[in-house]
Amino acid sequence: MKLNEVVIGQNVSELIVRIVSIAPARIVSTRSGRKTQLREVLVADETGTAILSLWGFKEAKEILAGNVVKITDGWAKEWQGKMQLTLGRAGSIEEIPDDGSLPQSKELLKNTDSKRK
């Protein structure tokens, strides 16, 4: 699956993307009042970009910008007019070897910017 094939409101069975950037983690309060950590990660493939929201203190400790990751059993939703990916309860994210099939971050962003014009 590629980012341009992801449908808002549906499961993301498997998606391979490059991590472009990682925003600093921040502590947020959930609707129930519980405090948790949120990390927003910009991910991309040759078809587009999306924000991956990682919730919880254990998520995303080992990921680094530039790495290639596989998202399994994620979920796509709309947040503030843009597509947002999450892992949900059953989802996972794992770093996989970079086999060169995904362009580097700068190239992915340049391709995405040129498609918007």
N, C-alpha and C positions, 0 to 999 in steps of 0.2 A: 504494500500500500504506500502511496505517496501522499504528501500533504494536500495536494489539490483533489484527492479522492476522498478525503475525510469529510463526513457529513455531520453537521451540528446536530446534537441530540442522539447520536448513535455511538456504539462501541467502536473502538479503534483496536482491531484484533492484533495487528503487528505493524509497527512503523519504524523505519530506520532513518535517523536524522543526525545531523552534526550539531553540536552545541556551539552556538555563536557567542553567546555571552550569558553570564550569570549575575543577576542583581544580588546585592547584599541581602542576607537573610534578615527577616524582621519578625517580631513577635506580634501576633494579632489575637483578638478575642473572637471566638466562634459565637454563633447565635445563642448557644447555651451558656455562654459566659466563660468557657474554658479557654485558657491561653495555649496557643500552639505556634509553631514556627512556619513561616511561608517563605519559599524561595521561588522566584520567578526566573525561568530559564528561557532565553530566546533560542529556538531550534529552527533548523532549515534543511531543506533538500533542494534539488534543482527546480522544484515546482512552486516553492513559496516558503513563507516563514509562519511561525506560530509561537505563542507563549505557552510553555509547559509550567503549570503551577504545581509545586511539590509541597505537600502539607505534612507537618510532623517534624519532630526533632531528629529522626533517624534518616529521613529521605535526603538524598543528594549530598551526602558528606563526601563522597569519593569522586564525584563527577567534576570534570574540568573543561573549560572553554577549549574548543578545537577537537574534542573527542567525538567519536561516533558512538551513538547509543541505540539500543533497541528498546522500544516501548511496547509492552505486551499487555493486552486487556485494559487499555486506557479508555477514556471517555472524552468526547468533544462536546463543548457547550459554547454558548455565546456569552461574553462578558464585555460590557461597555462597547457593544457594536463590533467586537472582534472575536475570532475563534480562539478558544482557550482549551488546552489539553490538560487533563488530570489523570492520575492513576486510579483513583477510586480505591475501594477495599481490596479488590483482587488483582489490581494491576501491578506491573513491575517495570523497573528500568535497569538496564545493565549495559556497561561499557562493552563494546565488541571491537575486535581488531579493525583497524582502518585499512581496508583493502584497496583504497584509492578510487572506489567507484563513486564516492560523493566528492564534489569539488571542495576546496578549502573555504573557510568562512568568508574571506574577502570576496572571493568569486561568487559565492552563493548570494551575498548581499548585493553585489553589483548586478547580477542577473535579475534579482527580485526588483531592484530599483528601476532597471530598464523596462521591465514588464509593466510597471505602474504608469509609465509615461505614455 
